[in-house]
Amino acid sequence: MENIDNPNQEINIELDASIAEGIYSNLAIISHSPNEFIIDFISIMPGVPKARVRSRIILTPQNAKRLMKALENNIRTFEQSHGTIKDQNQNIPFSFGTPTAQA
């Protein structure tokens, strides 16, 4: 994320080894309130009726919008190098008892 107050300030970012391994996700559920966006990353397996949230990220609306713009930019750059990403629209039936979300 960009630093609005001082764009020339460098930030030293530390990446713990356990975080650097990452967590595989093939489904993201996005919900929001007036104050935050919540992104749940899930790994769902074919034929298995149960899946677990593997990671949850909570963002302010401003940072959610910055993330969206950064993803758009990275996808555009990726597609310029590797071709169009094909959208495999899959309707996955799920219910968490929450308002309808989009992934």
Buried (B, 14 or more C-beta within 10 A) or exposed (E): EEEEEEEEEEEEEEEEEEEEEEEEBBBBBBBBEEEEBBBBBBBBEEEEEEBEEEBEBEBEEEBBEBBEEEEEEEEEEEEEEEEEEEEEEEEEEEEEEEEEBEB
